Amino acid sequence: MAITAAMVKELRDSTGAGMMDAKKALTETDGDMDAAVDWLRTKGLAKAAKKSGRTAAEGLVAVKVDGGTGVAVEVNSETDFVAKNADFQKMVSDIAGVALTVSDVEALKEADMGGKKVNDVITDKVATIGENMSVRRMAKVDGQTVVSYIHNAATDGMGKIGVLVALNGGDEAFGRQVAMHIAATNPAALDEASLDPAIVEKERQIQIDIARESGKPEQVIEKMIEGRMRKFMAEVTLLGQAFVINPDLTVAQAAKEAGAEIVGYVRLEVGEGIEKKDEDFAAEVAKTAAGG
């Protein structure tokens, strides 16, 4: 596969690696961007290998709680301008209310909202506002207590990041602290048992490769890998993370002190994982003005 300057730039931007190292990584991995990041990590050349997906879609995440059930819904628009529109916000709030009554996003799209399917309401709003929109995701949690939190709120109950925390025991004040922690740290899973095995295996393989690059004896390598995997679990699992409110405690220890069991959580961020082409707006306007 031909390695382009654009590919090298993308890898440099996402890892902080030098130009020649980025080019070599892409050459070694036949242009596979994710594999190139792992190659750089293995060689100790990636300064910031944790990539954040370029946010593409705009819109809002809305959260609703009814008793022991909470739901978060992401509704996308093309621009942030529309996300600030009162009609759009009311529609998103109404959709979140409907989401409390269904099990998944496909059922939500087909559900009734004021005599129309949610999908049809979206279609009507597209015609009115003039932008493409979609109901992208929803997620639910259940517990004795469910607490919601919105980061970067646009209006009541909706904004750029929505978090739900389900607790057995404890109280809402502690639940809100945990929700704020989740908004800030974006854990990959509640605990080690619920972490995707593929993520664990991929990290283990990277740590094995890094350790072997050191040239140390096999018994030393095993201990190095063990220690690094413990650190990895503490960084990516909610219960293993240092609690942002009191970093001397893990979230699990803080929950125990609060008499709470964290049984589930949801964190949705607008546009998460969707890529969008970088566009030169000024050039686009000039092109339109010139009749291009």
N, C-alpha and C positions, 0 to 999 in steps of 0.2 A: 504494500500500500504506500502511495506517495505521501510523504510527511510535508504538510504545508506550513508556511510561516504562521498562518492563523491558528493552526493546531498547537504549534510550539508556544505561541502567545497565550492561548487559553490555559495550557498546562502550567506555564510560568505564573500566570495570574492566580491560579488556584492553589499553587504549592509554594511559591516563593523561590523555586529552584532557578539556577542559572540557565541561560539560553542553551548552551551546549549540553548540559545535563538533561534538560527537558527534551531536546532533540534526540539524544541517545536513548532516553527512556521510551519515547514513542517509536523509535526504530526497533528497539529490542522487543517491543510488545505489538509490533505491526499496526501501530496507530490506535490501539485500544486505550482510550483515555483513562478509564478506571484502573486498568492493569498497569498503566504507566505511573499513576499515582502510587500504587502499591510498590512498584519497582523502585521509585525514588525513596519511599519510606524505608525499604529494605536496605538501600545503600546509604541511608542517613542523609539524603540530600533534599528532602522535602521539609521546608520550614513551616508550612501551614497546610498539611495534607488534608485536613478536614475541610472538605468543600461544602459551602452552603449553596444549594441550588439557586440559580438566578430566578428571582421571583418575576413571574410574567403577568399573571392575571391580577386585576384589581378586584374590589368588591368588599364584602363584609363576612365576618363570622358572627353568628348570633347564638346566644345560649339561653336556655329556658330550663327552669327546675319546677317540678310538680311533686311535692312530697319527697319520696325516696328515689325519684327518677330524674335524671338530667339529660338534656340533649344539646349537642352543638351542631350547627349547620353552616356550611360555607356556600355562599351564593356569589358568583363571579360576575363582574362587568368588565368592560374594556378599559375604562378610565377611573381614576380616583374621584374625578369630578362627579360622576354618576353615583358613586358610593356615598357622596355627601348629599344626594338628592333625597328630600323628605319622602317622596312617593316610593322610591326604591327602598328606603329604610323601613317603611311601613310594610311593604311586601315581604321583605326578609324576615321581619318580626312575625308576621302572620304565618309564613312558611315554617319557621321554627316552632310555632305553636302546634301546627299540624304534625310536625315531626315527632312530637311527644306520643302520638297515637299509632305510629308505624314502626316497623322493625329495621328497615334499611332504606338507602337512598332511592333505589328503584321503586319501592312501594310508595315512597314520599312523592315522587314525580307523578304517580298515577292517582294519588289521594285527592279527595275532594277538598276544595277551599273556596267557600262562598258560592257553591254551585258549579264550579269549574274544576277540572284537573289542575294541579299545580303547574304541570308542563304548559297547559294552555294559558294560565295566568302569566307565566313567563313570556310566552309568545306575544301576548297582548302588550305586555310592558315593553318588549323589544320594539314593537311597532310604534308605541307612544314616545319612547325616549330616544330611539334610533341607535341603540348600541346592542351588540350581541351580549346575551346573559345566559347563565346556566346554574343549575343546582348541582354542585360538584360532589360534595361529601356530606355525610352526617355520621355522628357517633353517639352512643348512649352509655350511661353508667347507672348502676343501682346500688343503693346502700341505705343504712339507717338514716344517715345524713348526707345530703349532696350539696356541695358548695360550688358556686360559679365565680369566675373572675374574668374580667375583660381588661386586656392591656391595650393601650392606645385607643380608648373608647371613642367612637364617632358619635354615639348617642347611647341612651340607656340600654344595656344588655347586648350591645354589639360593637365590634371594632375590628382591629387587625389580627389580634390573637385572642382566642377564647379558650378557657380552661375549665374543666369540671373535675372535682375530686369527690369520690365516694368513700365515706367513713362508716365503720361500726364503732360506736363509742366516740369519745372526744366531743368537741363542740365546733360551732361554726367559725369561731375566731381562729382556732388552730387550722381548720380546713382552709380558711382563706390564706393563711400563711403558707401552707403547702401549695396551694394553687399559684400563688405569686412565685414560689420557688420553681415550680414546673414551667411557668411562663418564661422565667429567666434561663433555666438550664436545659430545657427540652430533652429530658431523658428518653432513651430508646425503649425502655420497658420498665415495668413495675419492679421486677426482681430478676435474679439470674434465671429462675425456672421459666419465666415468660419471655425471655430474650430469644430472638430468632436464632436457632442453632447455626444457620449459615453465617450469620454475623460473627458468632463466637469462633467458628472454625476458620473463617477468613482472617480474623485478628490473630488467632493462635499461629497460623501458618506464617503470617508476616513476622510475628515475634520470633518464631523458630529461625526464619531466614536472617533476621537481624542478629540474633544471638550467634548463629554459625559464622556470620561475617567477622565476628570478634576473634575467632580462632581459639577460643577457650576450650578446655576439656569437656566431654559430653556430660559428666555429672554436674559441672558448673553451669552448663547451658540449661540443663533441666530446671535447676533452681532459679535461674534468671527468668525463664519462661513462666514458671509458676508465679513468681513475684509480679511480673509485668501483667499477667492475666488477672491477678487479684486487683491490681491497680485499675486495669481496664474496666472490670466489673463495677468497681466503686465509682468510676467516672460516668458510666452510661446507664446504670440502673437507679431508679428513683430512691429506693430504700437504702442503697449503698452510698449515695452522694452525701457530701457534707452539707448540712442544712444551712441555707443562706441566712436565716435569721440568727442562728448560733452555730458557726462552723466547727465548734468543738464537738458537736454531736452529728451523727449521721441522721438522715431523715427517719430511719427505723427507730433509732434511740429516742429521737424527739417525739415520735408518735407514742412510744411506750410510756414516756414521761407524761404525755397528755392523756393517757388512758384511751388511746385511739388505735384502731387497726385500719390502715389504708387498704381498701379492697379493690380500688380501680381508679383510673383517671383518663381524661381525654385532653389533648392539646391540639387545636387546629389553628393554623396560621394561613392567612390569605395568600393564595398563589404558591404555596409550598410545593416545591418539586416540579413546577411547570417552568419550562424555559421560554424565553421571549427574545426575539432578535433585537439587538440594540439598534435603535432607529435615530437618525439625525432629523429631528423635527423641523429645524430651520431649512434643511435641504429639501425636505418633503414639501414644505409650504412653497418654497421657491420653484420647485418642479411643477407644482399644481398651478401656480400663478403664470408659469410660462406655457401652460397648456400641455405639460408632459404627462 
